Amino acid sequence: FSNSKLNKYLPLDKALRIHIHLGYTMVSIVFSATIVFFIFFGLSCSEGEQAFCDKFTSEIMITGYCILGLLLLMAGTAFFRHSIPY
């Protein structure tokens, strides 16, 4: 596909590389923010503030766990896209 005439006018291979790079960047930002979030809530919970401890098992937090899990699943399958048989 990279040698086609269409690629001369519309460089889709470059767009794909940018898309993959932005995807990995997004995953790393969300994962880093989640780690910082856990550190903040963990420190607040360890200082004895029960409100922060209760939020770890709230419905919105469980939804966040599921979203993070799906995001990491997408990142893993994207990273191993060349070795996973379809």
N, C-alpha and C positions, 0 to 999 in steps of 0.2 A: 504493500500500500504506500510505502514511503517513496517509491519510485514512480508513482502514477502522476498523470498530468494535473489531477485535482490537487495533489499535495503542493504543487508549485504555486497555486493561487490561494489555497486554504490549508495552511500547515497544521493538520490535525495531530501529528505526532508531537509537536511542541505544546499544543493545547492539552494533550493527554499527560505529558510530563508535568506541566503546571498544575493540572487537576490532581495528580497523585501527590505532588509536593504540598499543595494546600490541604489535602486530606490528612496527610501525616502531621502537618503543622496544627491543624484543628484538634486532632486526637491528642497530641502532646500538650496543648494548652488546656484542654478539658481534663486530662488526666492529672496534670500539675495542679490545676485549681481544686480538683477533688482531694488530692493529698493535703494541700494547704487547709482546705475546709475541715478535713478529718483531724488535722493537728490542732486547729483552733478549737473545734468542738471537744476534742479529747482533753486538751488542757483545761478548758472551762469545766468539763465534767469531773476531771480529777481534783479540781479545787473545791468540789463539793456542791456545785450548783446543779440541783436536781433537774431544773428545767432543761438544761443542755443534755443531760443524760436521757431524759424522756424523748427528746427529739430524734435520737438515733433509731428508735423503733417506730416512729410515726409513719402514717400512710404516705406522706409526701417524701419522706426519706427512703422508704422502700421503693417508691417509684423512681427516685434518683439512682438507687442501686441497680434497678433493672435497666435504666437508660445507660448507665456506665457499662454494665455488662454487655449490652448490645453494641455499644460503641467499640468496646475492646474486641468483641467478636468480629465486627466489620474490619477493624484494624488488623487483626490477626489473619483473616482470610485475604485481605488485600496484600499483606506482606508476603504471604505464602501462595500467591495467586499462580505462580509458575510451577509450583510443585504439587498442588492439589489436583487430583484427577477429577474431571467433571463427567 
